[in-house]
Amino acid sequence: MSKLDPHYISGFVDGEGCFAICIGTHRTLKTKTEVKLEFEIELVEDDRAILERIRKTLGCGNIYTLKYERYGWRPHVKYKVQKISDFTEKLIPFFRLYPLQAKKKHSFKIFAKAVELVANKKHLDHKNLYRFFKLQQQMRQNSKKRTLTARVRENRLPSGV
């Protein structure tokens, strides 16, 4: 399997990628709040090969198979990066060298700030959590849907709702 042209990956991510700051409650943490950072691309299962090539080129992340039968959708595959070291050593340097061109570049800049804060352990201090909420809010202003969550509604089976 060959690697992809880095510019192709940047263009692909402009259209299909997602940078996310996820904030939720966590009973065992001192702050009771968990901050998770994620980069992902989700496609229908028959496009798995392109995600494998992206993963090989970026040198990080995992690919998961998702079953959406209960929604009447075709199976999907998701490429996901969650490790802070992968963000700091691979993903962020990659997109700084091969910048995004569409409005997703704004989400990437906000995401990179969040990665820096997590790398410096700011997410473990209650008084710094507001910074993550602000960054998350800024990212939502750039998203397609300005809601808390969104589901992909294309690529359903013909019998799907």
C-alpha positions in Angstrom: 0.0 0.0 0.0 1.5 3.3 -1.1 1.4 6.6 0.8 -0.6 9.5 -0.4 0.5 12.9 -1.6 0.3 15.1 1.5 -1.6 17.9 -0.4 -4.2 15.3 -1.3 -4.7 14.5 2.4 -5.1 18.2 3.3 -7.8 18.6 0.6 -9.5 15.4 1.7 -9.5 16.5 5.4 -10.9 19.9 4.3 -13.9 18.1 3.0 -14.3 15.0 5.2 -12.2 15.5 8.4 -13.3 16.5 11.8 -11.3 18.1 14.6 -13.2 17.8 17.9 -12.9 19.0 21.5 -15.1 16.8 23.6 -16.0 17.8 27.2 -17.9 15.6 29.5 -18.3 14.6 33.1 -16.0 12.1 34.7 -16.6 10.9 38.3 -13.0 9.9 39.2 -11.2 13.0 38.0 -10.4 15.8 40.5 -12.1 18.4 38.2 -15.1 16.0 37.5 -14.7 17.1 33.9 -12.9 15.2 31.1 -11.5 16.9 28.0 -10.8 14.6 25.0 -9.4 15.7 21.7 -10.1 13.8 18.6 -9.4 13.9 14.9 -11.5 11.7 12.6 -12.6 10.9 9.2 -15.7 8.7 8.7 -16.6 7.1 5.3 -18.7 4.2 4.0 -17.0 0.9 4.4 -16.1 0.4 0.7 -13.8 3.5 1.1 -11.6 1.8 3.7 -8.6 1.7 1.4 -8.2 5.5 1.3 -8.4 5.7 5.1 -5.7 3.0 5.3 -3.5 5.0 3.0 -4.1 8.2 5.0 -3.2 6.3 8.2 0.0 5.1 6.6 1.0 8.5 5.4 0.3 10.2 8.7 1.8 7.4 10.7 -0.7 7.4 13.5 -4.3 6.6 14.5 -6.6 3.6 14.2 -9.4 2.5 11.9 -12.7 1.2 13.3 -15.7 -0.5 11.6 -19.0 1.0 12.6 -22.3 -0.8 12.1 -25.3 1.5 11.6 -28.0 -1.1 10.9 -30.4 0.3 13.5 -30.4 3.6 11.4 -30.8 1.7 8.1 -27.3 2.9 7.0 -24.5 1.1 5.3 -21.5 0.1 7.4 -18.9 2.8 7.9 -15.2 3.0 8.8 -13.7 5.7 11.0 -10.1 6.8 11.1 -9.5 8.3 14.5 -6.5 9.9 16.3 -6.7 10.5 20.0 -3.2 10.4 21.5 -1.7 13.7 22.4 1.7 12.6 21.3 0.3 11.8 17.9 -1.2 15.3 17.7 2.0 17.0 18.8 4.5 14.9 16.9 2.6 14.0 13.7 -0.8 15.5 13.0 -0.2 19.2 13.9 3.2 19.4 12.2 1.7 17.7 9.1 -1.1 20.3 8.8 1.3 23.1 9.5 3.5 21.9 6.6 0.5 21.1 4.3 -2.1 23.7 5.5 -5.8 23.2 5.1 -7.3 25.6 2.6 -11.0 25.8 3.4 -12.8 27.1 6.6 -11.6 23.9 8.4 -8.3 25.6 8.8 -9.9 27.8 11.5 -11.0 24.7 13.4 -7.5 23.3 13.1 -6.0 26.4 14.6 -8.4 26.2 17.6 -7.8 22.5 17.9 -4.0 23.1 17.9 -4.5 25.5 20.8 -6.4 22.9 22.7 -3.7 20.3 22.1 -1.1 22.7 23.4 -3.2 23.2 26.6 -3.7 19.5 27.1 0.0 18.8 26.4 0.8 21.3 29.2 -1.7 19.5 31.5 -4.1 22.6 31.7 -7.1 20.3 31.4 -6.4 18.9 34.8 -6.8 22.2 36.6 -10.4 23.3 37.3 -9.6 27.0 36.8 -8.4 26.4 33.2 -11.4 24.4 32.1 -13.2 27.5 30.9 -10.6 27.9 28.2 -11.6 24.5 26.7 -15.3 25.5 26.8 -14.4 28.7 24.9 -12.3 26.9 22.3 -15.1 24.3 21.8 -17.6 27.2 21.4 -15.4 28.8 18.8 -15.1 25.5 16.9 -18.9 25.1 16.9 -19.3 28.6 15.3 -17.3 27.3 12.3 -19.1 24.0 11.9 -21.8 23.1 9.4 -24.4 22.6 12.1 -24.1 24.8 15.2 -25.4 22.1 17.4 -23.8 19.9 20.1 -23.8 16.8 18.0 -24.4 15.9 14.4 -24.9 12.5 12.7 -24.0 11.8 9.1 -27.2 11.2 7.3 -26.0 10.3 3.8 -25.0 6.8 2.6 -28.1 5.1 3.9 -29.3 1.8 2.6 -32.2 2.0 0.2 -34.5 0.6 2.9 -33.2 3.3 5.4 -35.4 6.0 6.9 
